[in-house]
Amino acid sequence: MKVQFTETVLRDANQSLMATRMPFKDFEPVLETLNKAGYYSIECWGGATFDSCLRYLDEDPWERLRKIKEKCPDTRLQMLLRGQNLLGYKHYPDDVVRMFVKNSVKNGIDVIRIFDALNDTRNIKVAVEETIKNGAVASGAISYTTSPVHTLEKYVEIVREMKEMGCTTICIKDMAGVMTPVEAKDLVGAIKDALPDMPVILHTHCTTGMAYMTILKAVEAGCDIIDTATSCFSGGTSQPATETLHDALTGLGYDTGLDRTVLKAVNDHFKPLRDSYLSSGLLKPKALVTDTDALTYKVPGGMLSNMMANLEDMHALDKMEEALIEIPRVREDMGYPPLVTPLSQMVGNQAVTNVLVGERYKNISKEIKAYIKGEYGKAPGEINEELKKKVLGDSSPITCRFADTLEPGFEKGKAEIGDKAKSDEDVLSYIAFPQQAESFFDKREEKSKNTVKYSIKRID
């Protein structure tokens, strides 16, 4: 029996614990060691890494990817892609999605895990097609949640659709860490019963303390690949520890394919980094503890932290409990969307607004209005009729795939950014994050000029 591991320290572990602020220079020395560990894949790109590189780290995300690939030629590099949203919070035209996927593979990505926040498979179709076309592994991901409309039958139906599109693996993405052991056993078992040859991956978080038990039951039910983080970057809002699960599963007779000596070397590299991040305040101790509120409110840890910070800024922290009670009500009104980016932020913000204003939906955010209009895709359940009437009036929501209404965007973006973009990758950075990319290009140009001046001065 074999269970393979995806190591998340370069992406989701540091994204969950410290908002993706780990610079390339901090992990560059350990890349060749990571390459020898025997992982199924190393998740190193996508999610918030792109935004963070441009906005905070003064790094070109494409160059970072190429450098990682150079040091890890023998291990699959993996990224997380939000389907038609790519790495942002809105839908992009198909030509942009295709160009982004094509260049991601060209620059070193081997596995693209593709999800849609609403599990509307229409919104992952183009990304899946382009991933396969360019020779990478298309891994379809279910945004896991619980509600009256999220049944085992419905999840299996989604998996069938993903397989028909060409996905060769399926990931259960439990972003809030709310999946219980019995739920994992039942869902993995249902998928395996329906599609016995489809490899199943489980991605969860330790936020609520469930992860280790949940993973064990998933493996017993036939889960093939699990997401883990090197131990010093595990726990809390991150994934469970790679070494712990390797040892536990090996003791139970499973073959992980991992080299325990190499795993220790990897962790030994990251330990002092973790300590320095804690000392500087970049890594908050609160991110490392168990918080069971998510089991009650089904709210991801990051969403809870953001709500708390926003209410504190508005001197309304005393309204936190009311806002938490309001979240499930808003979610029900919206047809039970999974609380994953960007829906988690949208639902949370609307709940806070309802509580602070003192009247439900007196003020409706533009994002919620766009959701009700159908711009994010098909809601899992029925949207509250009164809320729909308030937003739509007598008009009808969009029923087609929203991207079908969008004009091509790559050439338009290329014309807008002009000579500041030196490559197609630069154009894609600009389309995804216009302000951050343009600022990065300006700083890059200034550095280039200073380097030339310095060189001329040295020659003189």
Backbone hydrogen bonds, N-H to C=O, Kabsch-Sander energy under -0.5 kcal/mol:
donor,donor_aa,acceptor,acceptor_aa,energy
3,V,255,D,-2.1
4,Q,224,D,-2.7
6,T,226,I,-2.5
7,E,5,F,-0.5
7,E,41,S,-2.0
8,T,228,T,-2.3
11,R,8,T,-1.9
13,A,8,T,-2.2
14,N,8,T,-0.6
15,Q,11,R,-2.3
16,S,12,D,-2.9
17,L,13,A,-2.0
18,M,14,N,-1.8
19,A,15,Q,-1.1
20,T,14,N,-1.9
21,R,14,N,-0.5
21,R,18,M,-1.1
26,D,23,P,-1.2
27,F,23,P,-0.8
27,F,24,F,-1.0
28,E,24,F,-1.9
30,V,27,F,-1.3
31,L,27,F,-0.6
31,L,28,E,-1.4
34,L,30,V,-2.5
35,N,31,L,-2.0
36,K,33,T,-1.6
37,A,34,L,-1.4
40,Y,5,F,-2.8
41,S,5,F,-1.2
42,I,76,R,-2.6
43,E,7,E,-2.5
43,E,41,S,-0.5
44,C,42,I,-0.7
44,C,78,Q,-2.3
45,W,78,Q,-1.3
47,G,80,L,-1.6
49,T,46,G,-2.2
52,S,48,A,-2.6
53,C,49,T,-2.6
54,L,50,F,-1.7
55,R,51,D,-3.0
56,Y,52,S,-2.5
57,L,52,S,-2.0
58,D,53,C,-0.6
59,E,53,C,-2.3
64,R,60,D,-2.4
65,L,61,P,-2.0
66,R,62,W,-2.2
67,K,63,E,-2.3
68,I,64,R,-2.2
69,K,65,L,-2.5
70,E,66,R,-2.0
71,K,67,K,-1.4
72,C,68,I,-1.6
75,T,72,C,-0.8
76,R,40,Y,-0.5
78,Q,42,I,-2.6
79,M,111,V,-2.2
80,L,45,W,-1.2
81,L,113,R,-3.1
82,R,86,L,-3.2
83,G,81,L,-0.9
84,Q,123,N,-1.6
85,N,82,R,-2.5
86,L,83,G,-2.0
88,G,85,N,-2.8
92,Y,84,Q,-2.4
96,V,93,P,-0.5
97,V,93,P,-2.0
98,R,94,D,-2.8
99,M,95,D,-2.1
100,F,96,V,-2.5
101,V,97,V,-2.4
102,K,98,R,-2.6
103,N,99,M,-2.3
104,S,100,F,-1.9
105,V,101,V,-2.2
106,K,102,K,-2.2
107,N,103,N,-1.8
108,G,105,V,-1.4
109,I,104,S,-2.4
110,D,77,L,-2.9
111,V,77,L,-2.1
112,I,137,V,-2.8
113,R,79,M,-2.8
113,R,111,V,-0.6
114,I,112,I,-0.7
114,I,139,S,-2.9
115,F,81,L,-2.2
116,D,141,A,-0.5
119,N,116,D,-1.7
121,T,119,N,-1.0
123,N,120,D,-2.3
124,I,121,T,-1.4
125,K,121,T,-0.9
128,V,124,I,-2.5
129,E,125,K,-2.6
130,E,126,V,-2.4
131,T,127,A,-2.1
132,I,128,V,-2.3
133,K,129,E,-2.4
134,N,130,E,-1.6
135,G,132,I,-1.8
136,A,131,T,-2.2
137,V,110,D,-2.9
138,A,136,A,-0.5
139,S,112,I,-2.6
139,S,137,V,-0.7
140,G,138,A,-0.6
140,G,169,T,-1.9
141,A,114,I,-2.6
142,I,171,C,-3.0
144,Y,142,I,-1.0
144,Y,173,K,-2.3
150,H,147,S,-0.8
151,T,149,V,-1.2
155,Y,151,T,-2.3
156,V,152,L,-2.5
157,E,153,E,-2.1
158,I,154,K,-2.0
159,V,155,Y,-2.3
160,R,156,V,-2.4
161,E,157,E,-2.0
162,M,158,I,-2.2
163,K,159,V,-2.5
164,E,160,R,-2.4
165,M,161,E,-1.5
166,G,162,M,-0.9
166,G,163,K,-0.9
167,C,162,M,-2.3
168,T,138,A,-2.0
169,T,138,A,-0.9
170,I,199,P,-2.3
171,C,140,G,-3.1
172,I,201,I,-3.0
173,K,142,I,-2.6
173,K,171,C,-0.8
174,D,172,I,-1.0
174,D,203,H,-3.3
175,M,173,K,-1.3
177,G,174,D,-1.0
184,A,180,T,-2.4
185,K,181,P,-2.4
186,D,182,V,-2.4
187,L,183,E,-2.6
188,V,184,A,-2.6
189,G,185,K,-1.9
190,A,186,D,-2.2
191,I,187,L,-2.3
192,K,188,V,-2.6
193,D,189,G,-2.3
194,A,190,A,-1.9
195,L,191,I,-3.1
198,M,195,L,-2.0
201,I,170,I,-3.1
202,L,225,I,-2.0
203,H,172,I,-2.7
206,C,238,S,-3.1
209,G,206,C,-1.6
214,T,210,M,-2.6
215,I,211,A,-2.9
216,L,212,Y,-2.1
217,K,213,M,-2.1
218,A,214,T,-2.1
219,V,215,I,-2.7
220,E,216,L,-2.2
221,A,217,K,-1.3
222,G,219,V,-1.5
223,C,218,A,-2.5
224,D,200,V,-2.2
225,I,200,V,-1.8
226,I,4,Q,-2.4
227,D,202,L,-2.0
228,T,6,T,-2.6
229,A,240,P,-2.6
233,F,230,T,-2.6
234,S,231,S,-1.7
235,G,239,Q,-2.3
237,T,287,A,-2.4
238,S,235,G,-2.4
242,T,229,A,-2.1
245,L,241,A,-2.0
246,H,242,T,-2.4
247,D,243,E,-2.7
248,A,244,T,-2.6
249,L,245,L,-2.6
250,T,246,H,-2.4
251,G,247,D,-2.1
252,L,248,A,-0.9
253,G,250,T,-1.6
254,Y,249,L,-2.7
255,D,1,M,-3.1
256,T,254,Y,-0.6
259,D,37,A,-2.1
260,R,258,L,-0.7
263,L,259,D,-2.3
264,K,260,R,-1.8
265,A,261,T,-1.7
266,V,262,V,-2.4
267,N,263,L,-2.2
268,D,264,K,-2.6
269,H,265,A,-1.4
270,F,266,V,-1.6
271,K,267,N,-2.0
273,L,269,H,-0.6
274,R,270,F,-2.7
275,D,271,K,-2.2
276,S,272,P,-2.1
277,Y,273,L,-2.5
278,L,274,R,-2.3
279,S,275,D,-2.2
280,S,276,S,-2.1
281,G,277,Y,-0.9
282,L,277,Y,-1.1
283,L,277,Y,-1.9
284,K,17,L,-0.6
284,K,282,L,-0.6
287,A,284,K,-1.9
288,L,285,P,-1.9
289,V,286,K,-1.1
291,D,207,T,-3.3
294,A,291,D,-0.8
295,L,292,T,-1.3
296,T,292,T,-0.7
296,T,293,D,-1.0
297,Y,293,D,-2.8
298,K,294,A,-2.2
304,L,300,P,-1.9
305,S,301,G,-2.3
306,N,302,G,-2.2
307,M,303,M,-2.3
308,M,304,L,-2.3
309,A,305,S,-2.4
310,N,306,N,-2.7
311,L,307,M,-2.6
312,E,308,M,-2.1
313,D,309,A,-2.3
314,M,310,N,-1.4
315,H,312,E,-1.6
316,A,311,L,-3.5
319,K,316,A,-2.3
320,M,317,L,-1.7
323,A,319,K,-2.4
324,L,320,M,-2.4
325,I,321,E,-2.0
326,E,322,E,-1.8
327,I,323,A,-1.5
329,R,325,I,-0.6
330,V,326,E,-2.5
331,R,327,I,-2.7
332,E,328,P,-2.2
333,D,329,R,-2.3
334,M,330,V,-1.7
335,G,332,E,-1.8
336,Y,331,R,-2.7
340,V,338,P,-1.9
343,L,340,V,-1.4
344,S,340,V,-1.3
346,M,342,P,-1.9
347,V,343,L,-2.9
348,G,344,S,-2.3
349,N,345,Q,-2.6
350,Q,346,M,-2.0
351,A,347,V,-2.3
352,V,348,G,-2.2
353,T,349,N,-2.4
354,N,350,Q,-2.7
355,V,351,A,-1.9
356,L,352,V,-2.8
357,V,353,T,-2.7
358,G,354,N,-1.3
359,E,354,N,-0.5
362,K,359,E,-1.5
369,K,365,S,-2.2
370,A,366,K,-2.2
371,Y,367,E,-2.2
372,I,368,I,-2.5
373,K,369,K,-1.9
374,G,370,A,-0.6
374,G,371,Y,-1.2
375,E,370,A,-2.7
381,G,335,G,-1.7
384,N,333,D,-3.2
388,K,384,N,-2.5
389,K,385,E,-2.5
390,K,386,E,-2.0
391,V,387,L,-1.7
392,L,388,K,-3.6
393,G,389,K,-1.8
395,S,392,L,-2.1
398,I,373,K,-3.4
404,D,401,R,-2.1
405,T,402,F,-2.1
406,L,403,A,-1.4
413,G,409,G,-2.4
414,K,410,F,-2.5
415,A,411,E,-2.1
416,E,412,K,-2.0
417,I,413,G,-2.2
418,G,414,K,-1.6
420,K,417,I,-1.4
421,A,418,G,-1.5
422,K,420,K,-0.5
427,V,423,S,-1.7
428,L,424,D,-2.3
429,S,425,E,-2.3
430,Y,426,D,-2.3
431,I,427,V,-2.5
432,A,428,L,-2.3
433,F,429,S,-2.7
437,A,433,F,-2.8
438,E,434,P,-2.4
439,S,435,Q,-2.1
440,F,436,Q,-2.1
441,F,437,A,-2.8
442,D,438,E,-2.2
443,K,439,S,-2.1
444,R,440,F,-2.5
445,E,441,F,-2.3
446,E,442,D,-2.1
447,K,443,K,-2.3
448,S,444,R,-2.2
449,K,445,E,-2.1
450,N,446,E,-2.3
451,T,447,K,-2.3
452,V,448,S,-2.0
453,K,449,K,-2.5
454,Y,450,N,-2.4
455,S,451,T,-2.3
456,I,452,V,-2.5
457,K,453,K,-2.3
458,R,454,Y,-2.3
459,I,455,S,-2.1
460,D,456,I,-2.5
